[in-house]
Amino acid sequence: MTYYCPFCHNPVDPSQRNVWQKESGWTQKRKAGGTNALALRKAEQEWAHPGCVTLAKDGLLGQVRLG
Ligand SMILES: [Zn+2]
């Protein structure tokens, strides 16, 4: 089974170091912002490259070409 990075669409090897695995869960809605712990976390079979996640978090994806 080959997994593809949702950011760059290249194959990801889940056994590679520092790869990111997607996780879903539940968070409680509050008036004020702030971080809540994720409840009932569930690991998804979705993987992404460390560099891609870093760029996506910084909002740089699409502007920076990955090697
Ligand atoms: Zn990627």
N, CA, C, O and the ligand as a Tripos MOL2 file, in Angstrom:
@<TRIPOS>MOLECULE
protein
  269   267    68     0     0
PROTEIN
NO_CHARGES

@<TRIPOS>ATOM
      1 N           0.8550   -1.1940    0.0000 N.3       1 MET1
      2 CA          0.0000    0.0000    0.0000 C.3       1 MET1
      3 C           0.8910    1.2450    0.0000 C.2       1 MET1
      4 O           1.7700    1.3960    0.8490 O.2       1 MET1
      5 N           0.6530    2.1050   -0.9420 N.am      2 THR2
      6 CA          1.4210    3.3420   -1.0190 C.3       2 THR2
      7 C           0.5570    4.5050   -0.5620 C.2       2 THR2
      8 O          -0.5940    4.6450   -0.9750 O.2       2 THR2
      9 N           1.1230    5.3250    0.2860 N.am      3 TYR3
     10 CA          0.4160    6.5080    0.7540 C.3       3 TYR3
     11 C           1.0000    7.7330    0.0640 C.2       3 TYR3
     12 O           2.1980    7.7960   -0.2140 O.2       3 TYR3
     13 N           0.1430    8.6910   -0.2030 N.am      4 TYR4
     14 CA          0.5960    9.9030   -0.8580 C.3       4 TYR4
     15 C           0.4000   11.1010    0.0420 C.2       4 TYR4
     16 O          -0.6250   11.2510    0.7060 O.2       4 TYR4
     17 N           1.3930   11.9340    0.0460 N.am      5 CYS5
     18 CA          1.3410   13.1570    0.8320 C.3       5 CYS5
     19 C           0.2480   14.0690    0.2660 C.2       5 CYS5
     20 O           0.2630   14.3620   -0.9300 O.2       5 CYS5
     21 N          -0.6920   14.5220    1.0870 N.am      6 PRO6
     22 CA         -1.7770   15.3580    0.5830 C.3       6 PRO6
     23 C          -1.2980   16.7550    0.1580 C.2       6 PRO6
     24 O          -2.0310   17.5000   -0.4920 O.2       6 PRO6
     25 N          -0.0880   17.0900    0.5250 N.am      7 PHE7
     26 CA          0.4190   18.4310    0.2130 C.3       7 PHE7
     27 C           1.1810   18.4590   -1.1030 C.2       7 PHE7
     28 O           0.9590   19.3410   -1.9320 O.2       7 PHE7
     29 N           2.0820   17.4960   -1.3000 N.am      8 CYS8
     30 CA          2.8940   17.5110   -2.5220 C.3       8 CYS8
     31 C           2.5400   16.3660   -3.4620 C.2       8 CYS8
     32 O           3.0280   16.3120   -4.5910 O.2       8 CYS8
     33 N           1.6890   15.4490   -2.9970 N.am      9 HIS9
     34 CA          1.1980   14.3330   -3.8030 C.3       9 HIS9
     35 C           2.2870   13.3450   -4.2120 C.2       9 HIS9
     36 O           2.1180   12.5880   -5.1680 O.2       9 HIS9
     37 N           3.3700   13.3560   -3.5060 N.am     10 ASN10
     38 CA          4.4080   12.3520   -3.7180 C.3      10 ASN10
     39 C           4.2440   11.2550   -2.6800 C.2      10 ASN10
     40 O           3.6760   11.4890   -1.6130 O.2      10 ASN10
     41 N           4.7410   10.0520   -2.9850 N.am     11 PRO11
     42 CA          4.5970    8.9500   -2.0340 C.3      11 PRO11
     43 C           5.3000    9.2360   -0.7020 C.2      11 PRO11
     44 O           6.3520    9.8750   -0.6530 O.2      11 PRO11
     45 N           4.6850    8.7440    0.3640 N.am     12 VAL12
     46 CA          5.2620    8.8820    1.6960 C.3      12 VAL12
     47 C           5.5070    7.4900    2.2550 C.2      12 VAL12
     48 O           4.6660    6.6000    2.1280 O.2      12 VAL12
     49 N           6.6510    7.3160    2.8650 N.am     13 ASP13
     50 CA          6.9270    6.0640    3.5380 C.3      13 ASP13
     51 C           6.6430    6.2440    5.0230 C.2      13 ASP13
     52 O           7.3850    6.9500    5.7060 O.2      13 ASP13
     53 N           5.5790    5.6170    5.5420 N.am     14 PRO14
     54 CA          5.1940    5.8190    6.9450 C.3      14 PRO14
     55 C           6.2550    5.3880    7.9450 C.2      14 PRO14
     56 O           6.2400    5.8170    9.0990 O.2      14 PRO14
     57 N           7.1750    4.5410    7.5010 N.am     15 SER15
     58 CA          8.2170    4.0860    8.4310 C.3      15 SER15
     59 C           9.3760    5.0690    8.5000 C.2      15 SER15
     60 O          10.2870    4.9180    9.3150 O.2      15 SER15
     61 N           9.3300    6.0710    7.6400 N.am     16 GLN16
     62 CA         10.3880    7.0650    7.6260 C.3      16 GLN16
     63 C          10.3430    7.9070    8.8900 C.2      16 GLN16
     64 O           9.2890    8.0750    9.5030 O.2      16 GLN16
     65 N          11.4900    8.4290    9.2670 N.am     17 ARG17
     66 CA         11.5640    9.2520   10.4770 C.3      17 ARG17
     67 C          10.8270   10.5650   10.2840 C.2      17 ARG17
     68 O          10.8800   11.1680    9.2130 O.2      17 ARG17
     69 N          10.1470   10.9960   11.3150 N.am     18 ASN18
     70 CA          9.5250   12.3240   11.3690 C.3      18 ASN18
     71 C           8.3320   12.5300   10.4400 C.2      18 ASN18
     72 O           7.8470   13.6530   10.3050 O.2      18 ASN18
     73 N           7.8540   11.4700    9.8000 N.am     19 VAL19
     74 CA          6.6630   11.6720    8.9810 C.3      19 VAL19
     75 C           5.4890   12.0140    9.8990 C.2      19 VAL19
     76 O           5.4970   11.6730   11.0820 O.2      19 VAL19
     77 N           4.5020   12.6750    9.3550 N.am     20 TRP20
     78 CA          3.3340   13.0740   10.1200 C.3      20 TRP20
     79 C           2.1790   12.1550    9.7850 C.2      20 TRP20
     80 O           1.9560   11.8080    8.6250 O.2      20 TRP20
     81 N           1.4560   11.7690   10.8090 N.am     21 GLN21
     82 CA          0.2520   10.9780   10.5940 C.3      21 GLN21
     83 C          -0.9490   11.8240   10.9780 C.2      21 GLN21
     84 O          -0.9510   12.5020   12.0050 O.2      21 GLN21
     85 N          -1.9500   11.7720   10.1460 N.am     22 LYS22
     86 CA         -3.1440   12.5540   10.4200 C.3      22 LYS22
     87 C          -3.9300   11.9070   11.5550 C.2      22 LYS22
     88 O          -4.0030   10.6840   11.6760 O.2      22 LYS22
     89 N          -4.5040   12.7550   12.3640 N.am     23 GLU23
     90 CA         -5.2830   12.2790   13.4850 C.3      23 GLU23
     91 C          -6.5740   13.0840   13.5240 C.2      23 GLU23
     92 O          -6.5680   14.2910   13.2810 O.2      23 GLU23
     93 N          -7.6570   12.4280   13.8250 N.am     24 SER24
     94 CA         -8.9030   13.1670   13.9870 C.3      24 SER24
     95 C          -9.3510   13.0450   15.4340 C.2      24 SER24
     96 O          -8.8960   12.1620   16.1610 O.2      24 SER24
     97 N         -10.2260   13.9160   15.8400 N.am     25 GLY25
     98 CA        -10.6820   13.8710   17.2200 C.3      25 GLY25
     99 C         -11.7670   14.8970   17.4530 C.2      25 GLY25
    100 O         -12.2460   15.5410   16.5200 O.2      25 GLY25
    101 N         -12.1450   15.0390   18.6980 N.am     26 TRP26
    102 CA        -13.2110   15.9480   19.0690 C.3      26 TRP26
    103 C         -12.6700   17.0430   19.9700 C.2      26 TRP26
    104 O         -11.8720   16.7990   20.8750 O.2      26 TRP26
    105 N         -13.1240   18.2470   19.6980 N.am     27 THR27
    106 CA        -12.7170   19.3590   20.5280 C.3      27 THR27
    107 C         -13.9550   20.1510   20.9120 C.2      27 THR27
    108 O         -14.9030   20.2660   20.1340 O.2      27 THR27
    109 N         -13.9340   20.6910   22.1130 N.am     28 GLN28
    110 CA        -15.1100   21.3670   22.6280 C.3      28 GLN28
    111 C         -15.1220   22.8340   22.2080 C.2      28 GLN28
    112 O         -14.1070   23.5260   22.2880 O.2      28 GLN28
    113 N         -16.2720   23.2880   21.7640 N.am     29 LYS29
    114 CA        -16.4180   24.6570   21.3170 C.3      29 LYS29
    115 C         -16.5280   25.5890   22.5230 C.2      29 LYS29
    116 O         -17.2900   25.3390   23.4570 O.2      29 LYS29
    117 N         -15.7540   26.6600   22.4770 N.am     30 ARG30
    118 CA        -15.7700   27.6240   23.5750 C.3      30 ARG30
    119 C         -15.8590   29.0280   23.0200 C.2      30 ARG30
    120 O         -15.4780   29.2910   21.8790 O.2      30 ARG30
    121 N         -16.3740   29.9310   23.8530 N.am     31 LYS31
    122 CA        -16.5210   31.3290   23.4100 C.3      31 LYS31
    123 C         -15.1670   31.9360   23.0980 C.2      31 LYS31
    124 O         -14.9350   32.4500   22.0040 O.2      31 LYS31
    125 N         -14.2950   31.8690   24.0590 N.am     32 ALA32
    126 CA        -12.9580   32.4240   23.8520 C.3      32 ALA32
    127 C         -12.0920   31.4000   23.1410 C.2      32 ALA32
    128 O         -12.3550   30.1980   23.1700 O.2      32 ALA32
    129 N         -11.0640   31.9080   22.5090 N.am     33 GLY33
    130 CA        -10.1590   30.9930   21.8240 C.3      33 GLY33
    131 C          -9.3790   30.1530   22.8080 C.2      33 GLY33
    132 O          -9.7910   29.9620   23.9530 O.2      33 GLY33
    133 N          -8.3020   29.6780   22.3690 N.am     34 GLY34
    134 CA         -7.5000   28.8350   23.2470 C.3      34 GLY34
    135 C          -7.5190   27.4140   22.7710 C.2      34 GLY34
    136 O          -8.3890   27.0000   22.0060 O.2      34 GLY34
    137 N          -6.5600   26.6890   23.2300 N.am     35 THR35
    138 CA         -6.4420   25.3190   22.7540 C.3      35 THR35
    139 C          -7.1340   24.3590   23.7020 C.2      35 THR35
    140 O          -7.0320   24.4830   24.9230 O.2      35 THR35
    141 N          -7.8120   23.4350   23.1410 N.am     36 ASN36
    142 CA         -8.4430   22.3730   23.9060 C.3      36 ASN36
    143 C          -7.7820   21.0630   23.5590 C.2      36 ASN36
    144 O          -7.2940   20.8690   22.4460 O.2      36 ASN36
    145 N          -7.7730   20.2040   24.4880 N.am     37 ALA37
    146 CA         -7.2370   18.8720   24.2130 C.3      37 ALA37
    147 C          -8.1990   18.1440   23.2930 C.2      37 ALA37
    148 O          -9.4160   18.3040   23.3840 O.2      37 ALA37
    149 N          -7.6450   17.3650   22.4300 N.am     38 LEU38
    150 CA         -8.4430   16.5890   21.5040 C.3      38 LEU38
    151 C          -8.8960   15.3050   22.2000 C.2      38 LEU38
    152 O          -8.0820   14.5450   22.7250 O.2      38 LEU38
    153 N         -10.1920   15.0820   22.1920 N.am     39 ALA39
    154 CA        -10.7140   13.8720   22.8140 C.3      39 ALA39
    155 C         -10.9640   12.8040   21.7570 C.2      39 ALA39
    156 O         -11.1700   13.1190   20.5850 O.2      39 ALA39
    157 N         -10.9470   11.5810   22.1600 N.am     40 LEU40
    158 CA        -11.2190   10.4420   21.2780 C.3      40 LEU40
    159 C         -10.3940   10.5070   20.0020 C.2      40 LEU40
    160 O         -10.8970   10.3510   18.8900 O.2      40 LEU40
    161 N          -9.1370   10.7380   20.2070 N.am     41 ARG41
    162 CA         -8.2430   10.8420   19.0590 C.3      41 ARG41
    163 C          -8.1960    9.5380   18.2820 C.2      41 ARG41
    164 O          -8.2350    8.4450   18.8470 O.2      41 ARG41
    165 N          -8.1130    9.6880   16.9910 N.am     42 LYS42
    166 CA         -8.0950    8.5020   16.1420 C.3      42 LYS42
    167 C          -7.0750    8.7280   15.0300 C.2      42 LYS42
    168 O          -7.1300    9.7310   14.3200 O.2      42 LYS42
    169 N          -6.1680    7.8090   14.8900 N.am     43 ALA43
    170 CA         -5.1460    7.9240   13.8540 C.3      43 ALA43
    171 C          -5.7360    7.5410   12.5080 C.2      43 ALA43
    172 O          -6.3940    6.5090   12.3720 O.2      43 ALA43
    173 N          -5.4940    8.3730   11.5300 N.am     44 GLU44
    174 CA         -5.9680    8.1100   10.1750 C.3      44 GLU44
    175 C          -4.8260    7.5240    9.3540 C.2      44 GLU44
    176 O          -3.6520    7.7060    9.6750 O.2      44 GLU44
    177 N          -5.1890    6.8270    8.3010 N.am     45 GLN45
    178 CA         -4.1460    6.2970    7.4180 C.3      45 GLN45
    179 C          -3.7610    7.3420    6.3800 C.2      45 GLN45
    180 O          -3.8300    7.1070    5.1730 O.2      45 GLN45
    181 N          -3.3580    8.4920    6.8810 N.am     46 GLU46
    182 CA         -2.9040    9.5700    6.0110 C.3      46 GLU46
    183 C          -1.5830   10.0650    6.5310 C.2      46 GLU46
    184 O          -1.4270   10.3120    7.7270 O.2      46 GLU46
    185 N          -0.6320   10.2100    5.6380 N.am     47 TRP47
    186 CA          0.7230   10.5380    6.0270 C.3      47 TRP47
    187 C           1.2410   11.7050    5.2110 C.2      47 TRP47
    188 O           0.8460   11.9030    4.0620 O.2      47 TRP47
    189 N           2.1160   12.4640    5.8080 N.am     48 ALA48
    190 CA          2.6820   13.6050    5.1060 C.3      48 ALA48
    191 C           4.1470   13.7700    5.4630 C.2      48 ALA48
    192 O           4.5920   13.3730    6.5400 O.2      48 ALA48
    193 N           4.8840   14.3610    4.5390 N.am     49 HIS49
    194 CA          6.3090   14.6130    4.7660 C.3      49 HIS49
    195 C           6.4970   15.6980    5.8200 C.2      49 HIS49
    196 O           5.6920   16.6250    5.9120 O.2      49 HIS49
    197 N           7.5650   15.5830    6.6190 N.am     50 PRO50
    198 CA          7.8430   16.5920    7.6430 C.3      50 PRO50
    199 C           7.9430   17.9930    7.0480 C.2      50 PRO50
    200 O           7.3760   18.9420    7.5910 O.2      50 PRO50
    201 N           8.6560   18.1230    5.9420 N.am     51 GLY51
    202 CA          8.8280   19.4410    5.3270 C.3      51 GLY51
    203 C           7.5200   20.0230    4.8410 C.2      51 GLY51
    204 O           7.2960   21.2290    4.9500 O.2      51 GLY51
    205 N           6.6510   19.1770    4.3040 N.am     52 CYS52
    206 CA          5.3730   19.6440    3.7680 C.3      52 CYS52
    207 C           4.4810   20.1670    4.8820 C.2      52 CYS52
    208 O           3.8290   21.1990    4.7260 O.2      52 CYS52
    209 N           4.4500   19.4590    6.0050 N.am     53 VAL53
    210 CA          3.6100   19.8940    7.1140 C.3      53 VAL53
    211 C           4.1270   21.2200    7.6720 C.2      53 VAL53
    212 O           3.3490   22.1170    7.9990 O.2      53 VAL53
    213 N           5.4430   21.3260    7.7720 N.am     54 THR54
    214 CA          6.0260   22.5690    8.2680 C.3      54 THR54
    215 C           5.6410   23.7360    7.3760 C.2      54 THR54
    216 O           5.2620   24.8000    7.8660 O.2      54 THR54
    217 N           5.7370   23.5380    6.0730 N.am     55 LEU55
    218 CA          5.3910   24.6070    5.1440 C.3      55 LEU55
    219 C           3.9030   24.9300    5.2090 C.2      55 LEU55
    220 O           3.5130   26.0970    5.1810 O.2      55 LEU55
    221 N           3.0870   23.9080    5.2950 N.am     56 ALA56
    222 CA          1.6430   24.1210    5.3310 C.3      56 ALA56
    223 C           1.2440   24.8830    6.5950 C.2      56 ALA56
    224 O           0.3740   25.7540    6.5560 O.2      56 ALA56
    225 N           1.8820   24.5490    7.7040 N.am     57 LYS57
    226 CA          1.5740   25.2270    8.9680 C.3      57 LYS57
    227 C           1.9450   26.6960    8.8770 C.2      57 LYS57
    228 O           1.2500   27.5530    9.4240 O.2      57 LYS57
    229 N           3.0440   26.9890    8.1840 N.am     58 ASP58
    230 CA          3.5090   28.3580    8.0490 C.3      58 ASP58
    231 C           2.8080   29.0950    6.9120 C.2      58 ASP58
    232 O           3.0410   30.2830    6.6890 O.2      58 ASP58
    233 N           1.9450   28.3740    6.1960 N.am     59 GLY59
    234 CA          1.2360   29.0100    5.1080 C.3      59 GLY59
    235 C           2.0910   29.3010    3.9020 C.2      59 GLY59
    236 O           1.7750   30.1720    3.0920 O.2      59 GLY59
    237 N           3.1710   28.5700    3.7920 N.am     60 LEU60
    238 CA          4.1110   28.8310    2.6960 C.3      60 LEU60
    239 C           3.9190   27.8790    1.5220 C.2      60 LEU60
    240 O           4.5080   28.0670    0.4570 O.2      60 LEU60
    241 N           3.1050   26.8730    1.7210 N.am     61 LEU61
    242 CA          2.9570   25.8730    0.6740 C.3      61 LEU61
    243 C           2.3900   26.5150   -0.5930 C.2      61 LEU61
    244 O           1.4760   27.3370   -0.5340 O.2      61 LEU61
    245 N           2.9360   26.1350   -1.7010 N.am     62 GLY62
    246 CA          2.4990   26.7340   -2.9560 C.3      62 GLY62
    247 C           3.4170   27.8470   -3.3850 C.2      62 GLY62
    248 O           3.4970   28.1740   -4.5690 O.2      62 GLY62
    249 N           4.1110   28.4320   -2.4280 N.am     63 GLN63
    250 CA          5.0440   29.4940   -2.7480 C.3      63 GLN63
    251 C           6.4630   28.9450   -2.8200 C.2      63 GLN63
    252 O           7.3090   29.4790   -3.5370 O.2      63 GLN63
    253 N           6.7090   27.9020   -2.0930 N.am     64 VAL64
    254 CA          8.0480   27.3360   -2.0350 C.3      64 VAL64
    255 C           8.0430   26.0000   -2.7600 C.2      64 VAL64
    256 O           7.1970   25.1430   -2.5040 O.2      64 VAL64
    257 N           8.9690   25.8360   -3.6420 N.am     65 ARG65
    258 CA          9.0650   24.5840   -4.3530 C.3      65 ARG65
    259 C           9.9240   23.6180   -3.5580 C.2      65 ARG65
    260 O          11.0200   23.9520   -3.1100 O.2      65 ARG65
    261 N           9.3960   22.4100   -3.3930 N.am     66 LEU66
    262 CA         10.1160   21.4070   -2.6260 C.3      66 LEU66
    263 C          11.0780   20.6660   -3.5200 C.2      66 LEU66
    264 O          10.8080   20.4250   -4.6960 O.2      66 LEU66
    265 N          12.2110   20.3070   -2.9370 N.am     67 GLY67
    266 CA         13.2330   19.6370   -3.7170 C.3      67 GLY67
    267 C          12.9090   18.2250   -4.0720 C.2      67 GLY67
    268 O          13.7030   17.5570   -4.7340 O.2      67 GLY67
    269 ZN          4.8980   15.9920    0.8070 Zn       68 ZN68
@<TRIPOS>BOND
     1     1     2 1
     2     2     3 1
     3     3     4 2
     4     3     5 am
     5     5     6 1
     6     6     7 1
     7     7     8 2
     8     7     9 am
     9     9    10 1
    10    10    11 1
    11    11    12 2
    12    11    13 am
    13    13    14 1
    14    14    15 1
    15    15    16 2
    16    15    17 am
    17    17    18 1
    18    18    19 1
    19    19    20 2
    20    19    21 am
    21    21    22 1
    22    22    23 1
    23    23    24 2
    24    23    25 am
    25    25    26 1
    26    26    27 1
    27    27    28 2
    28    27    29 am
    29    29    30 1
    30    30    31 1
    31    31    32 2
    32    31    33 am
    33    33    34 1
    34    34    35 1
    35    35    36 2
    36    35    37 am
    37    37    38 1
    38    38    39 1
    39    39    40 2
    40    39    41 am
    41    41    42 1
    42    42    43 1
    43    43    44 2
    44    43    45 am
    45    45    46 1
    46    46    47 1
    47    47    48 2
    48    47    49 am
    49    49    50 1
    50    50    51 1
    51    51    52 2
    52    51    53 am
    53    53    54 1
    54    54    55 1
    55    55    56 2
    56    55    57 am
    57    57    58 1
    58    58    59 1
    59    59    60 2
    60    59    61 am
    61    61    62 1
    62    62    63 1
    63    63    64 2
    64    63    65 am
    65    65    66 1
    66    66    67 1
    67    67    68 2
    68    67    69 am
    69    69    70 1
    70    70    71 1
    71    71    72 2
    72    71    73 am
    73    73    74 1
    74    74    75 1
    75    75    76 2
    76    75    77 am
    77    77    78 1
    78    78    79 1
    79    79    80 2
    80    79    81 am
    81    81    82 1
    82    82    83 1
    83    83    84 2
    84    83    85 am
    85    85    86 1
    86    86    87 1
    87    87    88 2
    88    87    89 am
    89    89    90 1
    90    90    91 1
    91    91    92 2
    92    91    93 am
    93    93    94 1
    94    94    95 1
    95    95    96 2
    96    95    97 am
    97    97    98 1
    98    98    99 1
    99    99   100 2
   100    99   101 am
   101   101   102 1
   102   102   103 1
   103   103   104 2
   104   103   105 am
   105   105   106 1
   106   106   107 1
   107   107   108 2
   108   107   109 am
   109   109   110 1
   110   110   111 1
   111   111   112 2
   112   111   113 am
   113   113   114 1
   114   114   115 1
   115   115   116 2
   116   115   117 am
   117   117   118 1
   118   118   119 1
   119   119   120 2
   120   119   121 am
   121   121   122 1
   122   122   123 1
   123   123   124 2
   124   123   125 am
   125   125   126 1
   126   126   127 1
   127   127   128 2
   128   127   129 am
   129   129   130 1
   130   130   131 1
   131   131   132 2
   132   131   133 am
   133   133   134 1
   134   134   135 1
   135   135   136 2
   136   135   137 am
   137   137   138 1
   138   138   139 1
   139   139   140 2
   140   139   141 am
   141   141   142 1
   142   142   143 1
   143   143   144 2
   144   143   145 am
   145   145   146 1
   146   146   147 1
   147   147   148 2
   148   147   149 am
   149   149   150 1
   150   150   151 1
   151   151   152 2
   152   151   153 am
   153   153   154 1
   154   154   155 1
   155   155   156 2
   156   155   157 am
   157   157   158 1
   158   158   159 1
   159   159   160 2
   160   159   161 am
   161   161   162 1
   162   162   163 1
   163   163   164 2
   164   163   165 am
   165   165   166 1
   166   166   167 1
   167   167   168 2
   168   167   169 am
   169   169   170 1
   170   170   171 1
   171   171   172 2
   172   171   173 am
   173   173   174 1
   174   174   175 1
   175   175   176 2
   176   175   177 am
   177   177   178 1
   178   178   179 1
   179   179   180 2
   180   179   181 am
   181   181   182 1
   182   182   183 1
   183   183   184 2
   184   183   185 am
   185   185   186 1
   186   186   187 1
   187   187   188 2
   188   187   189 am
   189   189   190 1
   190   190   191 1
   191   191   192 2
   192   191   193 am
   193   193   194 1
   194   194   195 1
   195   195   196 2
   196   195   197 am
   197   197   198 1
   198   198   199 1
   199   199   200 2
   200   199   201 am
   201   201   202 1
   202   202   203 1
   203   203   204 2
   204   203   205 am
   205   205   206 1
   206   206   207 1
   207   207   208 2
   208   207   209 am
   209   209   210 1
   210   210   211 1
   211   211   212 2
   212   211   213 am
   213   213   214 1
   214   214   215 1
   215   215   216 2
   216   215   217 am
   217   217   218 1
   218   218   219 1
   219   219   220 2
   220   219   221 am
   221   221   222 1
   222   222   223 1
   223   223   224 2
   224   223   225 am
   225   225   226 1
   226   226   227 1
   227   227   228 2
   228   227   229 am
   229   229   230 1
   230   230   231 1
   231   231   232 2
   232   231   233 am
   233   233   234 1
   234   234   235 1
   235   235   236 2
   236   235   237 am
   237   237   238 1
   238   238   239 1
   239   239   240 2
   240   239   241 am
   241   241   242 1
   242   242   243 1
   243   243   244 2
   244   243   245 am
   245   245   246 1
   246   246   247 1
   247   247   248 2
   248   247   249 am
   249   249   250 1
   250   250   251 1
   251   251   252 2
   252   251   253 am
   253   253   254 1
   254   254   255 1
   255   255   256 2
   256   255   257 am
   257   257   258 1
   258   258   259 1
   259   259   260 2
   260   259   261 am
   261   261   262 1
   262   262   263 1
   263   263   264 2
   264   263   265 am
   265   265   266 1
   266   266   267 1
   267   267   268 2
@<TRIPOS>SUBSTRUCTURE
     1 MET1         2 RESIDUE 1 A MET
     2 THR2         6 RESIDUE 1 A THR
     3 TYR3        10 RESIDUE 1 A TYR
     4 TYR4        14 RESIDUE 1 A TYR
     5 CYS5        18 RESIDUE 1 A CYS
     6 PRO6        22 RESIDUE 1 A PRO
     7 PHE7        26 RESIDUE 1 A PHE
     8 CYS8        30 RESIDUE 1 A CYS
     9 HIS9        34 RESIDUE 1 A HIS
    10 ASN10       38 RESIDUE 1 A ASN
    11 PRO11       42 RESIDUE 1 A PRO
    12 VAL12       46 RESIDUE 1 A VAL
    13 ASP13       50 RESIDUE 1 A ASP
    14 PRO14       54 RESIDUE 1 A PRO
    15 SER15       58 RESIDUE 1 A SER
    16 GLN16       62 RESIDUE 1 A GLN
    17 ARG17       66 RESIDUE 1 A ARG
    18 ASN18       70 RESIDUE 1 A ASN
    19 VAL19       74 RESIDUE 1 A VAL
    20 TRP20       78 RESIDUE 1 A TRP
    21 GLN21       82 RESIDUE 1 A GLN
    22 LYS22       86 RESIDUE 1 A LYS
    23 GLU23       90 RESIDUE 1 A GLU
    24 SER24       94 RESIDUE 1 A SER
    25 GLY25       98 RESIDUE 1 A GLY
    26 TRP26      102 RESIDUE 1 A TRP
    27 THR27      106 RESIDUE 1 A THR
    28 GLN28      110 RESIDUE 1 A GLN
    29 LYS29      114 RESIDUE 1 A LYS
    30 ARG30      118 RESIDUE 1 A ARG
    31 LYS31      122 RESIDUE 1 A LYS
    32 ALA32      126 RESIDUE 1 A ALA
    33 GLY33      130 RESIDUE 1 A GLY
    34 GLY34      134 RESIDUE 1 A GLY
    35 THR35      138 RESIDUE 1 A THR
    36 ASN36      142 RESIDUE 1 A ASN
    37 ALA37      146 RESIDUE 1 A ALA
    38 LEU38      150 RESIDUE 1 A LEU
    39 ALA39      154 RESIDUE 1 A ALA
    40 LEU40      158 RESIDUE 1 A LEU
    41 ARG41      162 RESIDUE 1 A ARG
    42 LYS42      166 RESIDUE 1 A LYS
    43 ALA43      170 RESIDUE 1 A ALA
    44 GLU44      174 RESIDUE 1 A GLU
    45 GLN45      178 RESIDUE 1 A GLN
    46 GLU46      182 RESIDUE 1 A GLU
    47 TRP47      186 RESIDUE 1 A TRP
    48 ALA48      190 RESIDUE 1 A ALA
    49 HIS49      194 RESIDUE 1 A HIS
    50 PRO50      198 RESIDUE 1 A PRO
    51 GLY51      202 RESIDUE 1 A GLY
    52 CYS52      206 RESIDUE 1 A CYS
    53 VAL53      210 RESIDUE 1 A VAL
    54 THR54      214 RESIDUE 1 A THR
    55 LEU55      218 RESIDUE 1 A LEU
    56 ALA56      222 RESIDUE 1 A ALA
    57 LYS57      226 RESIDUE 1 A LYS
    58 ASP58      230 RESIDUE 1 A ASP
    59 GLY59      234 RESIDUE 1 A GLY
    60 LEU60      238 RESIDUE 1 A LEU
    61 LEU61      242 RESIDUE 1 A LEU
    62 GLY62      246 RESIDUE 1 A GLY
    63 GLN63      250 RESIDUE 1 A GLN
    64 VAL64      254 RESIDUE 1 A VAL
    65 ARG65      258 RESIDUE 1 A ARG
    66 LEU66      262 RESIDUE 1 A LEU
    67 GLY67      266 RESIDUE 1 A GLY
    68 ZN68       269 GROUP 0 **** ****
